[in-house]
Amino acid sequence: MPSLSLSLVLGVLLFEMTYGYRPFEHILDNYEKMSYISQLTQTPPIPPNGNAHVRDIIQQCLQIQPDNRPHAEQLLQHAFFSN
């Protein structure tokens, strides 16, 4: 579903905008990065940033299981967009 992919892209974008680097940036080789990500069993830790809404939406968007990521309609209802 396109909206599930959209939430992952939004999560990566918000992560980079918030923290100044991409998730998994410490893994330089793209093949190794994809391999590492494919072996994850839980959502990567999201560092604290002082804004609970930003951290929560990033956490939701970067869920490992695509079915656990919010759809576009659900994202628009998130407090991040209404505050």
C-alpha positions, 0 to 999 in steps of 0.5 A: 500500500502506498500510504504505508511506504509514505509513513516510512519515508516521512519517518526517515525525513522527520528523523533527519530533520530532527537529529541532523543525520539519517537513521543507520547513518553509521553503516556506510555501505548501502548493501550492509545497511539494507542487510542490517535493517532487514534483520531488525526485529524491533523498531530502532531506538529514537533518541530523546529530543524534547518534543514528545509529538515528534518522537512519537510520530517518528517512532510510529513511522519507523515501525519494522513491520509495515502493517504496524505503520500508520496510514496517511489518514492516521498520520494526519490525525496525529498530534504532531500535525495539530499542534 
